[in-house]
C-alpha cells in the first residue's frame, strides 16, 4: 500500500477486507486492447468487442479512449466506469466516441483500490499534447518513483502504478524527439511487469517489459492495426494475427511507417520470465501466447498429472472453466472417462475477482452445482488449476460427496503456492497460503479429499515447451529482487 495513504483510508480498506471471506481463486490480470484504423474509420465498437473477449482478465472496471487523427490535435474522448463492459457501455455512449485511434482496458486491481478514479485508460494532457495509456501488470518500484515525482510537484489523481508510468512517459517526452523514444526512456526507469498500449495523437505504441511477464500481440484487419493482450481478442474482431510483441520490444504503429520496432531493451531469451499462470489459468484456452497454444499447455498439464499422480477412479472431471482442459488431458493419458460433474451458472461471472464484494459466502453454490446423476456411487478425480487458501476446494469436495461421490481425488494443474507474487498476480502473503508450512497430506485432510496431487514444479517448463517462465510463487526465486515495500496494495507484506 502507498505509505502516504491516510490512516482513515487504510482502516476502511482493512475493515472492508475483513468483512468478507477470502477468495480461494487468483485475481485476474488486466486486459488491454488498442486499434489504429489508417482509413479513418471509428474504432470504439472494435475496442468494445475486443475488450469483451478479454473480460475474463478483469471485471472490476473498464474504459475506452479514442481520438480523431484528422481532427483537433490532442482531443481525446473517453468513457470508463466500474463493472462489466455491458454494464458500463450503452450504444449511445459508444456512438459518441468518435475517433480512428483508441485504446481500451478491463481491470482487476492488484495494487490500488477499487474506485472509478483508478479505472483505465488514463488520459494525460501535457505540454506536448495528450497521452492515452492502458497497462497490464505491476511495477515493483512504483512507490519510490511516485514519491520522486510528488517531490517535484506532481499531483496524482489515482493510486495505481499505471499513472506513474504515464507521468514518466510525459516527462521524458519533453526532451525526446518522439513519443516512442519517451516510452523507451521511461522503460529504463520502471521495474516490474508491464504490457503497455500508449495512444499519442498520431501513433499507437505497444511495449512489453524485458522479462515478458505479460502477453501482448499485434493483429491486422483490412487497413487497421491492433494491439491486444490475447489472440482470442483478435479472433473476436475478425483480425488476423501478425505476431507477438517480443519481451522488451517497443512497437510503433503509424500510417507513414506501418509497424516499427525498437529492441534496445530486449534481454537474452534465457532470461525471459513469462507468468506461467497465463498458460495454466489466466488466458482463454483459445489464445496463443508467444507461439504456444494455451489449450495445449493445459492438456499437457493434465497428462503429466496422470503420469505423476495416478489413481484408480471411474470419472475425471474439471472444475469449470479452467480445470476442464487439464481434466481432459488427464483422461486422455489415463484412459479414465472424462465427464461433467458440475453445472455452472453462466450468468454469475467470475464473482471471486471482485475484490470488494461483501457477500462471497455462497459464491461457490451460486456458481456451481454438482450433477448427482454423473457422480453418485463413483470414484471421482477432480482437476482444478490451483489451491490458494483452500476455502473453495473444501466446499467443492464436500459438494461432490453430498451428491453421492464414493471417493474424491483432487489433482491440481499447478505446484503448491508457497510465496507471494509481486508482478500482477494476486497471490497473497505466505501466511494466507494453505500450502505454507503444510504437507500435501495435511492439505488433503483440510480439504476433505481422499487423495491430493499437484503438478511437479519441473513439469512447468515442459507445459510451455521450454519457454522462459517465472516460477517465483512456487519457489521464492524471482527474476528480479522483490520490493522492500508491499506494492501489491491488497495484502500485508
C-alpha positions in Angstrom: 0.0 0.0 0.0 1.1 3.6 -0.5 2.5 4.8 2.7 1.0 8.2 2.1 -2.5 6.8 2.4 -4.3 8.3 5.4 -5.0 6.2 8.5 -8.7 6.5 7.8 -8.3 5.1 4.2 -6.2 2.3 5.4 -8.7 1.4 8.2 -11.6 1.5 5.8 -9.8 -0.9 3.5 -8.9 -3.2 6.4 -12.4 -3.3 7.6 -13.7 -3.9 4.1 -11.4 -6.8 3.5 -12.1 -8.4 6.9 -15.9 -8.2 6.4 -15.7 -10.7 3.6 -14.5 -14.3 3.3 -11.2 -14.6 1.5 -11.4 -15.9 -2.0 -9.6 -19.1 -2.9 -9.1 -18.1 -6.5 -6.4 -16.0 -8.1 -7.2 -12.5 -9.1 -7.0 -11.8 -12.8 -4.6 -9.8 -14.7 -5.9 -6.9 -16.7 -6.7 -6.8 -20.4 -5.5 -4.1 -22.9 -6.6 -3.5 -26.5 -5.8 -0.8 -29.0 -6.7 0.0 -32.6 -5.5 2.4 -35.2 -7.5 2.5 -38.4 -5.5 4.0 -41.2 -8.6 4.5 -43.3 -10.1 6.8 -40.7 -13.0 4.6 -39.5 -14.3 4.8 -36.0 -12.7 2.2 -33.7 -14.8 2.4 -30.5 -17.0 -0.5 -31.3 -14.0 -2.6 -32.3 -12.3 -1.8 -29.0 -15.6 -2.7 -27.2 -15.8 -6.2 -28.7 -12.1 -6.7 -28.3 -12.4 -6.0 -24.6 -15.4 -8.3 -24.5 -13.1 -11.1 -25.5 -10.8 -10.1 -22.7 -13.4 -9.7 -20.0 -12.1 -12.8 -18.2 -9.0 -10.8 -17.4 -10.8 -8.2 -15.2 -14.4 -7.5 -14.3 -13.9 -4.6 -11.9 -13.8 -1.7 -14.2 -13.4 -0.9 -17.9 -12.8 2.0 -20.2 -12.2 3.2 -23.8 -10.4 6.4 -25.0 -10.4 7.4 -28.7 -9.0 10.3 -30.8 -9.6 11.5 -34.3 -6.2 11.9 -36.0 -7.8 14.2 -38.6 -9.4 16.4 -36.0 -8.1 18.8 -33.4 -4.7 17.5 -32.3 -4.8 16.2 -28.7 -8.6 16.0 -28.4 -9.4 12.7 -26.7 -12.9 11.3 -25.9 -13.2 8.8 -23.2 -15.6 6.8 -21.1 -14.9 4.5 -18.2 -16.8 3.0 -15.3 -16.9 0.3 -12.7 -18.3 -3.1 -13.6 -18.6 -5.2 -16.8 -18.5 -3.8 -20.3 -22.2 -4.3 -20.9 -22.9 -2.5 -17.7 -20.6 0.4 -18.4 -21.2 1.0 -22.1 -24.5 1.6 -24.0 -24.9 2.0 -27.7 -25.4 5.7 -27.1 -22.1 6.0 -25.2 -20.2 4.2 -27.9 -21.8 6.3 -30.6 -20.3 9.4 -29.0 -16.7 8.0 -29.0 -15.7 9.2 -32.5 -12.1 8.5 -33.5 -9.9 6.4 -35.7 -7.3 5.6 -33.0 -8.1 4.3 -29.5 -7.2 2.2 -26.5 -9.3 0.2 -24.1 -8.8 -1.6 -20.8 -10.5 -4.1 -18.4 -9.2 -4.1 -14.9 -8.7 -6.2 -11.8 -6.8 -4.4 -9.1 -3.6 -5.9 -7.7 -2.4 -2.6 -6.5 -4.6 0.5 -5.9 -8.1 0.4 -4.5 -11.2 -0.4 -6.4 -12.6 3.0 -7.4 -13.7 4.7 -10.6 -10.7 7.0 -10.5 -8.4 4.0 -10.8 -10.2 2.7 -14.0 -8.2 2.9 -17.2 -7.3 4.0 -19.8 -5.6 7.0 -18.3 -5.6 10.2 -20.3 -3.0 12.8 -19.7 -2.9 16.4 -21.1 0.5 17.9 -21.1 2.7 20.4 -23.0 3.3 18.1 -26.0 -0.4 17.1 -26.3 -2.2 14.1 -24.9 -1.4 10.5 -24.0 -3.8 7.7 -23.5 -2.4 4.7 -21.6 -3.6 1.2 -20.8 -1.4 -1.0 -18.6 -1.4 -4.7 -17.6 1.0 -5.6 -14.8 2.6 -4.4 -11.6 5.7 -2.3 -11.0 7.9 -3.2 -8.1 9.5 0.3 -7.8 6.2 2.3 -8.2 6.2 3.7 -4.6 9.7 5.2 -4.9 9.0 6.6 -8.4 5.8 8.1 -7.2 7.4 9.8 -4.2 10.2 11.1 -6.5 7.5 12.7 -8.8 5.5 14.0 -5.9 8.5 15.9 -4.5 8.9 17.6 -7.9 5.4 18.8 -7.8 3.4 16.0 -9.5 -0.2 15.7 -8.4 -1.7 12.2 -8.7 -5.4 11.6 -9.5 -5.2 7.8 -8.8 -3.5 5.3 -6.6 -2.3 3.0 -9.4 1.2 2.5 -10.7 0.0 3.0 -14.3 -0.2 6.7 -13.6 3.5 6.6 -12.5 4.3 5.2 -16.0 2.2 7.8 -17.7 3.9 10.6 -15.8 7.3 9.3 -16.7 6.5 9.0 -20.4 5.1 12.5 -20.4 8.1 13.9 -18.6 10.6 12.1 -20.9 8.6 13.3 -23.9 9.6 16.9 -23.1 13.2 16.2 -24.1 12.7 13.3 -26.5 12.3 13.6 -30.3 9.4 11.1 -30.4 6.8 9.6 -28.1 8.3 6.1 -28.7 11.7 7.4 -27.6 10.0 8.7 -24.4 8.4 5.3 -23.8 11.9 3.7 -24.1 13.4 6.2 -21.7 10.6 5.6 -19.2 11.1 1.8 -19.5 14.7 2.3 -18.4 13.3 3.6 -15.0 10.4 1.4 -14.3 10.9 -2.1 -13.0 8.4 -5.0 -12.9 5.7 -6.4 -15.1 4.0 -4.5 -17.8 2.4 -4.7 -21.2 1.5 -1.2 -22.3 -0.5 0.4 -25.0 0.0 4.1 -25.5 -2.0 6.3 -27.7 -0.5 9.6 -28.9 -2.2 12.0 -31.3 -0.8 10.2 -34.4 0.7 6.9 -33.2 -0.2 3.7 -31.4 2.6 2.2 -29.3 2.9 -1.1 -27.7 5.6 -2.1 -25.1 6.4 -5.2 -23.1 8.7 -5.5 -20.2 12.1 -7.2 -20.9 11.1 -10.3 -19.0 7.9 -10.7 -20.9 5.7 -11.3 -17.8 2.5 -10.2 -19.6 1.4 -11.0 -23.1 0.9 -8.6 -26.0 0.3 -9.3 -29.6 -0.2 -7.5 -32.9 -3.1 -8.0 -35.3 -4.4 -6.6 -38.6 -7.9 -6.2 -40.1 -8.1 -4.6 -43.5 -6.1 -1.3 -43.0 -6.4 -1.3 -39.2 -3.7 -2.4 -36.8 -4.5 -3.8 -33.4 -2.6 -4.5 -30.2 -4.1 -6.9 -27.7 -3.4 -8.9 -24.6 -4.5 -12.2 -26.2 -5.0 -13.6 -29.7 -8.6 -14.5 -28.8 -9.5 -10.8 -28.9 -8.1 -10.6 -32.5 -10.3 -13.5 -33.5 -13.4 -11.8 -32.0 -13.0 -8.7 -34.1 -12.1 -10.6 -37.3 -8.4 -9.6 -37.3 -5.5 -11.8 -38.4 -2.6 -12.5 -36.1 0.6 -10.7 -37.2 3.0 -11.6 -34.4 3.7 -11.3 -30.7 5.4 -8.2 -29.3 8.7 -9.6 -28.0 9.7 -9.2 -24.4 11.5 -5.8 -24.1 10.3 -4.6 -27.5 8.6 -1.3 -28.3 6.4 -1.3 -31.5 5.2 1.9 -33.0 2.3 1.9 -35.4 1.7 4.8 -37.8 0.3 5.2 -41.4 3.7 6.6 -42.6 5.8 3.6 -41.4 3.5 0.7 -40.6 5.0 -1.3 -37.7 8.4 -0.1 -36.4 10.3 -2.0 -33.8 12.8 -0.9 -31.1 14.5 -3.9 -29.4 17.1 -1.9 -27.5 15.5 -3.1 -24.1 15.4 -6.8 -25.1 17.4 -9.3 -23.0 18.6 -12.8 -23.8 15.8 -15.4 -24.2 17.2 -17.5 -21.4 16.3 -14.6 -19.0 12.7 -14.3 -20.1 10.1 -14.9 -17.3 6.6 -15.2 -18.6 3.9 -15.6 -16.0 3.2 -19.3 -16.2 -0.3 -18.7 -14.9 -1.2 -17.2 -18.3 -0.9 -20.8 -19.6 -2.4 -22.6 -16.5 -5.3 -20.3 -15.8 -5.5 -16.6 -16.8 -5.6 -16.7 -20.6 -8.5 -18.1 -22.6 -7.8 -21.6 -23.9 -8.3 -20.5 -27.5 -5.5 -18.0 -27.2 -1.8 -18.4 -28.2 0.9 -16.7 -26.2 4.4 -16.4 -27.7 3.5 -19.1 -30.2 2.2 -21.6 -27.6 -1.4 -22.8 -27.5 -2.9 -22.2 -24.1 -5.2 -25.2 -24.7 -2.3 -27.5 -25.4 -0.5 -26.3 -22.3 -3.4 -27.3 -20.2 -3.9 -30.6 -21.9 -0.2 -31.3 -21.2 -0.5 -30.4 -17.6 -3.4 -32.9 -17.2 -1.4 -35.6 -19.0 1.6 -35.0 -16.6 -0.7 -35.2 -13.6 -2.0 -38.6 -14.8 1.6 -39.8 -15.3 2.9 -38.5 -12.0 -0.1 -38.8 -9.7 -2.2 -41.7 -11.0 -5.2 -43.1 -9.1 -7.9 -45.6 -9.9 -11.2 -44.0 -10.5 -14.4 -44.1 -12.6 -14.6 -40.5 -13.9 -12.3 -37.5 -14.4 -14.0 -34.1 -14.1 -12.8 -30.5 -14.2 -13.7 -27.5 -12.0 -15.2 -25.1 -14.6 -13.8 -23.5 -16.6 -10.0 -23.5 -16.2 -9.9 -27.1 -14.9 -11.7 -28.6 -17.8 -8.8 -28.8 -20.3 -6.4 -30.3 -17.8 -9.1 -32.8 -16.8 -9.4 -33.8 -20.5 -5.6 -34.2 -20.6 -5.7 -36.5 -17.5 -8.5 -38.6 -19.1 -6.6 -38.9 -22.5 -3.5 -40.1 -20.7 -5.1 -42.4 -18.1 -7.9 -43.8 -20.2 -10.4 -43.0 -17.4 -13.6 -41.4 -19.0 -13.9 -37.6 -18.9 -17.2 -36.3 -17.8 -19.1 -33.3 -16.4 -19.7 -33.2 -12.7 -20.8 -29.6 -12.3 -23.4 -27.3 -13.8 -22.2 -23.7 -13.9 -24.4 -20.7 -13.7 -23.2 -18.8 -16.8 -24.7 -15.5 -15.7 -22.8 -15.2 -12.4 -19.5 -14.2 -13.9 -16.2 -14.7 -12.0 -17.5 -13.4 -8.7 -14.3 -14.1 -6.9 -12.4 -11.4 -8.9 -14.5 -8.6 -7.4 -12.2 -7.7 -4.5 -14.6 -5.5 -2.6 -17.7 -7.7 -2.9 -19.0 -8.4 0.6 -21.2 -11.5 0.2 -18.9 -14.3 -1.0 -20.2 -16.9 1.5 -22.3 -18.7 -1.0 -20.4 -17.8 -4.2 -19.4 -21.4 -4.8 -23.0 -22.6 -4.5 -24.3 -19.7 -6.6 -21.8 -20.5 -9.4 -21.7 -24.3 -9.3 -24.0 -27.3 -8.6 -23.0 -30.9 -8.7 -24.6 -33.3 -11.1 -25.8 -36.2 -8.9 -26.6 -38.4 -11.8 -23.0 -38.1 -13.0 -21.1 -38.7 -9.8 -23.3 -40.8 -7.5 -21.6 -44.0 -6.4 -18.5 -43.2 -8.4 -14.8 -42.6 -7.7 -14.1 -39.1 -9.0 -10.8 -37.4 -10.0 -11.4 -33.7 -9.8 -9.0 -31.4 -11.5 -8.6 -27.7 -10.6 -6.0 -25.1 -11.7 -4.8 -24.1 -8.2 -5.4 -24.1 -4.5 -4.7 -20.8 -2.9 -6.2 -20.7 0.6 -8.3 -23.9 0.4 -11.6 -22.3 1.2 -13.2 -23.1 -2.1 -11.6 -26.6 -2.6 -13.1 -28.0 0.6 -16.6 -26.7 -0.4 -16.4 -28.3 -3.9 -15.1 -31.6 -2.4 -18.0 -31.5 0.0 -20.4 -30.8 -2.8 -19.4 -33.9 -4.7 -19.7 -36.0 -1.6 -23.2 -34.6 -0.9 -24.1 -35.6 -4.5 -23.1 -39.2 -3.7 -19.5 -39.5 -4.9 -17.9 -42.6 -3.3 -14.4 -41.1 -3.5 -13.0 -37.7 -4.4 -9.4 -37.5 -5.5 -8.1 -33.9 -6.2 -5.4 -33.1 -8.7 -4.1 -29.6 -9.3 -2.6 -28.5 -12.6 0.0 -26.2 -10.8 2.5 -26.7 -8.0 1.7 -25.6 -4.4 1.8 -21.8 -3.8 4.5 -21.0 -1.3 5.4 -17.4 -2.0 3.5 -14.2 -2.9 3.6 -12.6 -6.4 4.8 -9.1 -6.9 4.2 -8.9 -10.7 0.5 -8.6 -11.1 -1.0 -11.9 -10.0 -3.0 -11.7 -6.8 -1.1 -14.4 -4.8 -1.3 -13.2 -1.1 1.1 -13.2 1.8 2.6 -16.6 2.7 0.6 -16.9 5.9 -2.6 -17.0 3.9 -1.5 -19.8 1.6 -2.7 -23.2 2.6 0.5 -24.9 1.3 2.7 -22.7 3.5 4.2 -24.9 6.3 1.9 -27.7 5.5 2.5 -31.1 3.8 0.4 -32.3 0.9 -1.2 -34.9 3.3 -2.2 -32.1 5.7 -3.8 -30.1 2.9 -5.6 -33.2 1.7 -7.1 -33.7 5.2 -8.1 -30.0 5.4 -10.0 -30.0 2.1 -11.5 -33.4 2.8 -10.3 -35.3 -0.3 -9.3 -38.9 -0.4 -6.0 -38.0 -2.1 -4.3 -34.9 -3.5 -1.7 -34.4 -6.1 0.0 -31.3 -7.5 1.8 -30.7 -10.8 5.5 -31.2 -10.2 7.5 -28.0 -10.5 9.9 -29.4 -13.1 6.9 -30.0 -15.4 6.1 -26.3 -15.7 8.8 -25.7 -18.3 7.5 -28.8 -20.2 3.9 -27.5 -20.5 5.2 -24.3 -22.2 7.7 -26.2 -24.4 10.8 -24.8 -22.7 9.9 -21.1 -22.9 11.3 -18.9 -20.1 8.8 -18.6 -17.3 8.5 -17.0 -13.8 8.1 -19.6 -11.0 8.5 -17.2 -8.1 5.2 -18.0 -6.4 6.3 -21.7 -6.2 10.0 -21.4 -5.5 10.6 -17.9 -4.0 13.2 -17.3 -6.7 12.1 -14.2 -8.6 13.5 -12.9 -11.9 14.4 -9.7 -10.1 14.7 -8.8 -6.4 11.3 -8.4 -4.8 10.5 -4.9 -3.3 11.1 -4.0 0.3 7.7 -2.4 0.4 4.4 -4.2 -0.2 3.5 -2.9 -3.6 0.6 -5.3 -4.1 -1.9 -3.0 -2.3 -4.2 -5.7 -1.1 -2.2 -7.7 1.4 0.2 -7.1 4.2 3.8 -8.0 3.3 
